[in-house]
């Protein structure tokens, strides 16, 4: 693994949290992610399954966690199954986990070879009433191919039709939303790395630089700090910033343009997610500054409103109402348009058409109860924006915050965002 070792007590605590929610006489199964194909015989590098990593810290393909808290044999109550290393695997793919190393990473006592899984699982199901199976139940997921979890689910349902089958995903969704202090520190590490990358961008930003050259600076800094890209970065100069998921990153940054950079480092599988918008020539025009200040005001107000008990729907709606007023002052909306605003058809939608934020953690769009409400320990992005295609102007600002009992904590408060500070940094 590229990142520094993680104290296994984190994963021990996570498994304990899950066990406390499981029904009596059950078996719960969680799989690793698939290795995804590209073309020919190519494959992508494995991206660890968030649920398995959250429970074990294991990042190796074909790994399986089995929990059976009421198993008659104490040694069967918590087991990790991994591929058995051999000389061929070592030659072609590199060193695989030994049982001892897997025990150290996961803080788990019982590790077995994957070949043992079918027999052990059959024995456990013969003494259990309920089987809890996992699936990707993210509300924005596009599922066209069955995962390892779903393939096993189909097999077990067919083979054991008289067992009661329950969903594991809702339990994990609730648990993973609340981050522990150890997870917050990993997220801080990802944010610090992202900050370093953005400062490196500021040091080379000038008219004529290509979007992909800025991406290269970010990647170099992330790699140097034992991290990787959390997602495909958006480096969007001028009118490209009005394309919300712009990924080409192949155009020049011209004097007089703004460049919008939406990027996040991934450290130890935990993600940052920040957006900054910079003047390419080092100075905001009056119009750019007015739009930038409007977005910054909505950002700060939205951070302040992210308190326990607030629902995501109400949080977003408050931002839309505030954005209506900002767009009115910018001359982008009329009083008549604002008067017709409704939750279903917000007046600001033409210029601010996306969500206000999302949960952040092992997923860039991490798991959390869809309707909330926010709880202490939730980590959220806050990302208002204004996009004016007819002016070739787009501004988005995004920080990552921690919801606490004492109010929101801005984890990105040290990352330059005030326009005067940005201009000073660029003037150097």
C-alpha angles and dihedrals in degrees: 000000000000096000127073116271116277121225104257091220085082092063093040088056092048093053090049090052091052095045090056089061098046121105122245120279096012140140120215122194129194124182137202119248122269122258101246123224125232115183131321107350094333125124137189121245109268115266105203118243107254096223095050092045092048090054101039114007087233116146100178125113122252093022119146132193119206122190121188106161095182098044113141091230108064089210090063097055096086121017137164119203120201138171114275110243118237138172095261093052090048091052098047105029106017133242117345127204118280118214090254094051092047089051090053095049097045100032087230125141102208120057121167136177117267092242088069094058101090095052096043092046092051091052092049094048090052089063097038135079101200135042119197113205128189133228140165102268097166106145092230098044120124105210116190100143126049115247124223088263092055094044090054090046091057091049095049095044090052094045098042105031094159095060120096109247120206135179119255096188097078091056093049092045091058095043097045093052092071111067122210122225089259091054091048089056091052090050090049089053090054091048093048089052091050090049090053090051093050092049088052089053090052089055093059103030112121139131112293098027113129123240090237091054089059089048089053091054091053093048092049092053093045093050092048089055096051094257138109138206111294089207139346104298124235113224102174123172124192114333092359087079088070089066101084097206098032108162106160093093090183105116131096122256106236131204110265093029130108119227118214115208118191108180142140134188120228113218120179087346092301115119138218119202118194136158127198131173119209135186106244094217093043100256132082117228114231090258093047090048092050092052092043093051091049092054091045092054091052090047093053094045092048092051090052091051094054097100133141113283095028115124120225090238094055091043092055093044092055089053092050092053091049091047090053089061093046092051090048090056090048091055093244096113132037127223088249092056092048090049090058093053117132132170088251094047108025114193092229094058095100091061102022106036106153137071125285097234149315143220116284133203133086086000122050083223092032130195120275135141105286096228097033130171101218115254132194107274097037114129114209139181117227112202121162119170145177120215122190109178093180089061096039087238130132129166126183126166122189134182132174117234139186119224110224138172088252097050135282120322114211106220090189099049091117094054108098111256108140107103095229091053092048091052091049092051092048092048089064 
